[in-house]
Amino acid sequence: MQTTKRAIQSAALAGSLLLVGTGAVSASVAHTAMTVTKTGKIAKFTSTSAFTITVKGKTYVVKTDNMTHVTIDSKASKVSALKKGETVTVKGEIEMETITATSVVEQM
């Protein structure tokens, strides 16, 4: 009887550890961002450091910071120099429909 009880307790403990480990793995996978490059038109500015672009009918929010490289006419520039309706290529980390941009290049 004691041997059976120990075996059941060991199995229960191993199962709970397996479930805990699985949760940790799936949680880390769920928060992994992917690097993308998207080219689309600026639809609107939502703040001084963010705007939306439309790519093939889908809208993405583009967030920028002081580390984002913005290029207009092959020259370094600022987000404030971009205009609604311009076509830009955005590169950065995407999570859901939000891109944290590392670079924004205006297309001619």
C-alpha positions as CSV (number, residue, x, y, z in Angstrom):
1,M,0.0,0.0,0.0
2,Q,2.8,2.4,0.9
3,T,4.6,1.7,-2.4
4,T,1.4,2.4,-4.4
5,K,0.8,5.6,-2.5
6,R,4.4,6.9,-3.1
7,A,4.1,6.0,-6.8
8,I,0.8,8.0,-7.1
9,Q,2.4,11.0,-5.3
10,S,5.5,10.9,-7.5
11,A,3.3,10.7,-10.6
12,A,1.2,13.6,-9.4
13,L,4.3,15.7,-8.7
14,A,5.8,14.9,-12.0
15,G,2.6,15.8,-13.8
16,S,2.3,19.2,-12.1
17,L,5.9,20.0,-12.9
18,L,5.3,19.1,-16.5
19,L,2.3,21.4,-16.6
20,V,4.2,24.3,-15.0
21,G,7.1,23.9,-17.4
22,T,4.7,23.8,-20.4
23,G,3.1,27.1,-19.2
24,A,6.4,28.8,-19.0
25,V,7.4,27.7,-22.5
26,S,4.2,28.7,-24.1
27,A,4.2,32.1,-22.3
28,S,7.7,32.9,-23.6
29,V,6.7,31.9,-27.2
30,A,3.6,34.1,-27.0
31,H,5.6,37.2,-26.3
32,T,8.3,36.7,-28.9
33,A,8.3,39.5,-31.5
34,M,9.3,39.0,-35.1
35,T,11.3,41.4,-37.3
36,V,9.3,42.5,-40.4
37,T,9.6,45.0,-43.3
38,K,6.4,46.6,-44.5
39,T,5.8,49.1,-47.2
40,G,2.7,51.2,-47.2
41,K,1.1,54.6,-47.1
42,I,0.9,56.7,-44.0
43,A,-2.8,56.9,-43.1
44,K,-2.6,59.2,-40.1
45,F,-0.4,60.4,-37.2
46,T,-1.6,59.2,-33.8
47,S,1.1,61.2,-31.9
48,T,4.4,62.9,-32.5
49,S,6.1,59.5,-32.4
50,A,3.5,57.1,-33.9
51,F,1.5,56.8,-37.0
52,T,-0.5,54.2,-38.9
53,I,0.3,52.7,-42.3
54,T,-2.0,50.8,-44.7
55,V,-0.4,47.8,-46.4
56,K,-2.6,45.8,-48.8
57,G,-5.7,46.9,-47.0
58,K,-4.4,46.0,-43.5
59,T,-3.6,48.8,-41.0
60,Y,-0.5,48.7,-38.8
61,V,0.4,51.1,-35.9
62,V,4.1,52.2,-36.2
63,K,5.8,53.3,-33.0
64,T,9.1,55.2,-33.2
65,D,11.5,56.4,-30.6
66,N,14.8,58.4,-30.5
67,M,16.7,55.3,-31.8
68,T,14.5,54.9,-34.9
69,H,16.4,55.9,-38.1
70,V,14.2,58.0,-40.4
71,T,15.4,58.6,-44.0
72,I,13.9,61.1,-46.5
73,D,15.5,61.7,-49.9
74,S,18.4,59.6,-48.8
75,K,19.1,61.9,-45.8
76,A,18.7,61.4,-42.1
77,S,15.5,63.1,-40.9
78,K,12.8,63.1,-38.2
79,V,9.4,61.5,-37.9
80,S,7.9,65.0,-37.9
81,A,9.1,65.5,-41.5
82,L,6.9,62.7,-42.8
83,K,3.5,63.5,-44.2
84,K,0.2,61.7,-44.5
85,G,-0.2,59.9,-47.8
86,E,3.6,59.3,-48.3
87,T,4.7,55.8,-49.0
88,V,7.2,54.5,-46.4
89,T,9.1,51.2,-45.8
90,V,9.1,50.4,-42.1
91,K,11.4,47.8,-40.5
92,G,11.1,46.7,-36.9
93,E,9.6,44.3,-34.4
94,I,6.0,43.4,-34.8
95,E,3.6,42.2,-32.1
96,M,-0.1,41.9,-33.1
97,E,-0.6,44.8,-35.5
98,T,2.0,47.1,-33.9
99,I,5.5,47.6,-35.3
100,T,8.2,49.1,-33.1
101,A,10.3,50.7,-35.9
102,T,14.0,50.5,-36.1
103,S,14.0,52.3,-39.4
104,V,11.5,54.3,-41.6
105,V,12.4,55.1,-45.2
106,E,10.3,57.4,-47.4
107,Q,9.8,55.8,-50.9
108,M,9.9,58.1,-54.0
